[in-house]
Amino acid sequence: MDALEQDYAAVLLADHEPPCLSLYQPTYRHHPENRQNPTRFFNLVKELEASLRQKYGFRETGPLLAPFHALMEDQDFWKSTLDGLAVLRTADIFKVYRLQRPVAELAVAADSLHTKPLIRILQSADRFQVLGLDRHGIRLFEGNRDAVDEIEPAPGVPRTLVDALGPERDEPQRTNRVHSATVPGARTRHGTDVRQDKVANETARFFRAVDRAVEEHHSRPSAMPLLLAALPEHHHDFRAVSRNPFLMAEAIDVHPDDLSLETLRERAWQLVQPYYLQRLGDLTERFGAARSSGRGAGDLAEIAVAAAAGRIDTLLLEADRVIPGTFDAGTGTVAFGELEHPAVDDLLDDLGERALRAGGDVVIVPAERMPTDTGAAAIFRY
């Protein structure tokens, strides 16, 4: 399965020759509801085909749609869906992403890929990761306010103590007493003391290796807060060696083995939610101050001109809002249209992509927390 975070900047924000096909679908995880998933997918593929046929003949549309038809027949794929599905296709890529968040149904053929739902997933402030830890191994989870799922640690992350330290540490330990030389004032050391020291040393080395690897392969690439879920006796030892700036001060004092996924999500979200609300509040205040000083706007035409000039520092986009239209990246001119037209995409999506390509930040915001009613709010660099 394709990895969204690895693909987004280099692949999904790249320029592609049209037509570009984007399909989004909410999916069910469990039987019997998940039996609907292939049928709904089939209907969306038919919509893509109808849109393509307005401008292209079968010679062009056949090869573009072939991977969709193959995916439709992949029974193993449909047995393991999550809450949403994104499928993106151009002449040179075919990307399939299982999503933890439901998405609105959409099938569009346009001059560029429709990526705002994926921006929302990557840029939303409610995402987090959970590191389940004991001295023998780790489990890694990723979630948001709606769901949490276990994920595979990256290849460079040790999953067990043996992965980190090697098999030699498993040699049988002596339990007999060990005495120091008979020297006046010398302390007598017992075998149990030696064993405890060895265990403490191994634990510290394992936790340090896990901390470095999780930071390198998960925390920094995703910029998500990291919650530690472990028994209380392991919290102090892990924090003593951790240098991960994304590790939250708050923590879950139970190992994930003892929690259902839903309970893990609930407990994690209770800890992450205050940070999420604080971030959205800070962004709204920044936007208000910027607009009052002439360095912010909610008008789409004004935002488009600023996007074309690379002036956007931060762009807030309303989640699940679609405004059909086109954006001229050279002049900033916008024109509204219909999504059914093969050259028309979501205007908010195009503005977000342009801001990201120019080094700006894009944050997807729930409708009830948007500071404007236009679907967008921009803070300008100058």
N, C-alpha and C positions, 0 to 999 in steps of 0.2 A: 504494500500500500504506500502511496506517495506521502511524503512528509511536508506538511504545509509550511512550517517555519523554515525549513531548508530551501523550499522552492520559491517562497514569496518574492523576495527582493530580486533574485537573479532571473527567475523564470516568469512569474506572473506579472511583474511590472515591466517586463521587457516589451519592446515593440514587436508585433506579429503582423504578418500579412493577413488581411481579411480574406474570407470571413472568419470571425472568431465566435465559437459556439460556447455558451455558458448555460449549464443546467443545474438548478437547485431544487431540492426536494426534501420535505420533512419525511422522516422514516420512523418506523416502529421497531423496537428492540425485540419484542417478545411475541411468541405465538399466542393466539391466532392472528393478532392484528398485523404481524409482519408479513403475512401472506399478501397483503395489499401492495407492498412495496414494489415488486416488479411490474404490476399492472399500472401503477401511477407513473413509474419510470417510462414505460412504453408510451403512455399518452403524451408525456412531455417530449419524448423523442419525435413523436409525430408533429408536435407543434414546431420543433426545430426544423424539421423537414419542410413544413409548409412555409415557414419564414424564408428558408434558403431558396426555395423554388421560385420566389418572387424575383430573384435576381440571377440565380445560377441554374445550370442544367444538370442532368443526372451525372454527367462525366465528372463534375466537380463535387456534387453532393454525395455521391455513392461512397468514395473513399473516406470522406470526412465523417460520415455517419456509421461506417462499418464497425469501429470500436464500440460505439454505443450498442449496436445490435449484439456484439459478442458479449458485452457486459450483461446485457439483458438475459442471456442464456446461461450465465455463470451461476449455478445453483449454490455453490459453496460461498460465493460472495454475499448472496442475499440471506444466508443463514447468520451472518455476523454484523448486521447493521447497528448503528447507534441511533442518535436522535435526528441526524440530518445527513444529507449527501450533496456534494458538489462535484460536478464533472465538467472539466474545461478542455476544449479541443481547438487546436489550430492545425495548420498544415504540418507543423513540426513537433507538436506536443499533444499528449493525451494524459490528463491528470485526473485522478480519482481520490477524493478525500472523504473519509467518514468523519462526521462532525458530532461533537458533544452537545450541540445546541440546535434546536429546531430552526429551520429556515423557511421563508415563504417560497411557495412554488414559483418557479420562473424558468422559462426556456426562451433564450434570446440569441439570435444571430446578428452580429453587429460588426463594426469595423475594429472594435477592441473587446477584450475580455471584460466581463462584468465581475468585479472582485470585491464589491463593498461588503457582502456577507462575510467574506474571508478577512477583510480588514477588521470587521467587527470582532471576529474571533481572536485575531492577533492583537488588536489594539484595545480591546475592552479592559476596563480597570478591574473587573471582577474575577479575573483568572488567577489561579494559584496552583502550587504544587505541594505535595505532602511527601515527606521522606519518612517511611516506616523503618525503624532501626532497632536492632539488638546487637549483641556482640558477635553473633554468628552470621548475620546477613542483613540485606535491605530489601525493601519493596518501595516502588516509586509510583505516585499517583498524580493525576492532573485533573483539575476540575474548575467549575465556576459555580455560580449561585444555583444552577439547575441540576448539575450532575457531576459525578466524579468517577473516574475509571482508572484502573491500574494500567500503567504504560511500561513498555520495555525499556530498561536503562540503556543508554547509549553504549556502544561497544567498549569505550574506554572506562566505563564505570564498573568497579568490582562489585559483584553481587554477594559474595560471601567472604568470610575471613580468609579462607584458603585461596580465593582468587587474588586477594590483596597481598598475602604474605607467603604463599606457596605451601605445598603439602608438607614440608619438613616440620612445620610448627605442630603437626598432629602426632609427633612422636610420643609414645607413652611417657608419662611423667613419674618420677620416683616420689613415693610418698613417705619414705623412711626419714628419720631425723638426720639433719646435717648439722654438725657442730663446728664451731670455729676452733682454732688452736687455743690451748689452755693458757691464756695470758691474763694476768690480773686486770680486771676491769673490762675485759672483752665481753661482748654480748653474744649469747648463744642463739643461733639461727636454726629454726626447725624447718623440716621439709615443707610443711604447710605454708610457712612464710615465703619460702622460695617460690612455691607454686603460685601464691597470690600475687607476688611481684611479677612473675612471668605473665600471668593472665592480664594484669593491669597494663603491662607494657604492650602486649599484643593488642589489647582493646584500643589503646591510644593510637597505635600505628594503623590499625584498621579504620578507626573513625577518621583519622587524618587523611588517609588515602581516599575514603568515601567523600569527605568534604571537598577535597581538591577536585576530584573527578566530577561530582555533581555540579559544582560551581562552573567548571569549564564547559561541560557538555550539555547542561540543562539550564542552570540559573542565568548565566550571562546571555546565551542565545535567546532565551525567552523573556528575560527581565521580569519574570513572575516572582511574587513573594513565595518563600519556602517555609512551610510549617513542619516542625519536627513532631512526629508521633512515636512515642516510645515510653517504656516504663520509667517512672521517676528517677531511678538510680542511674539511668543512662543519659539523662539530660545534662547533668553537670559535666560528665566526662566528655560528651560530644562538644558542648559549647567551649570547653577549655581548649580544644584544639581547632575549632572552626574559625575560618577567616572569610566565610561567605557573607558578603554584604547584604544578600537577599534573604538571609535567615531571619525570620521574625522573632521578636522577643517573646511573643505569646507562643504557646505550644499545646499539644494534645498529650495528656499524661497516660495514654493507653496505646498499646501496640495495635496496628490495624488488623492483625490476626483476630483480635477480640471484638471487632466492630463490623457490622454490615456496611456495605458501600453507602447506603442512605444515611446511616448514623454518622459515618465518617464525613460525608458531605455536610450534614447539619452542624456538626461540631466545628469543622473547618470554616464554614461560612460565618458562623457566629464570631469568629476571630478576625476574619478578613473584612467583613462588611463595614466596620467603622473606618478602615483605611480607604475602602472603595468610596464611601460617602464623602469622606474628607477630600479625596482627590477631585471628585466631581464638583464639590463646593468650591474648591480652590480655582478650578478651571472657569467656573461661572463668574467668580469674582474678578478673575483676570480679564475675562472677556468684557465685563461691564466697565472696568477701568479703561481698557484699551479703546472701546467704542466711544467713551466720553471724551477721550483725548484725540480722536481721529485716527487711531491705529487699530481699529476693529470694525467689522461690518457684518450684517446679517443679510444684506441684499445679495441675491445670487449673481446678478450682473457685475456688481462691484467686486465680489469675491472672485469671479472668473477672471476679471482683468488682473487682479493681484496674483492669482495663481499663474497666469501666463507669464507674468514678470518675475516669478520666483520670490514673491514678497511674503508668502504665508509662513508664519512661524508655527502656529497651532490652528488646526481646523477641527471643529466639532461637527459631526454629522449625525443626523437623527436616525436611530436604528429602525430598520424595516420601512423607511420612507423611500419611495421610488419616484423620481421626477424625470419622465422621458424627455430626452433632449440630446443635443450635441454641443460640444465645446471645442472651439478652435484654439489649440494650444499656442498658436503664434500671435493672435490678436486678442484673445480672451472673449471673442464674440460667442454668445450662446443663442441657440435656436431650439424651440420646443417642438416635440413631435410625438409619434406613437411607437411604442416598443415593438409592435409587429413589423415595422419597417426594418429591413436588414442592416441599415446604416445607423440606426438609433439605439442608444444605450441609456443607462441611467446617468443623468447629469451629475448627481451627487457622487456617484462612483468615479466618474472621470475627473472631477475636481479633487477628490481624495487621492487618486493615483498621481495626479500632477503635483500635488503638495508633497507627497512622499518622495517622488523623484527629485524634487528640489531640496530635499533634506528637511522638510517640515515634519511636524508631528500630526497624526490624525487620530482622533479619539471618537469612537462610536458611543453615543449617549442615548439612553432611553428617552422616549418622547416626553415623558412627564418631567424630565430634568433638563430639557433643551432650553436655553435662554432666548431662543427666537422661535417664530412660527413658520419660518421659511425652509426648514430642514437643514440649515447650515449656519455656523457662526465662526468667523475667522478672526484671529489675532495676527496682525501684520508685523513684519520685522521692522518696517520703517514707514 
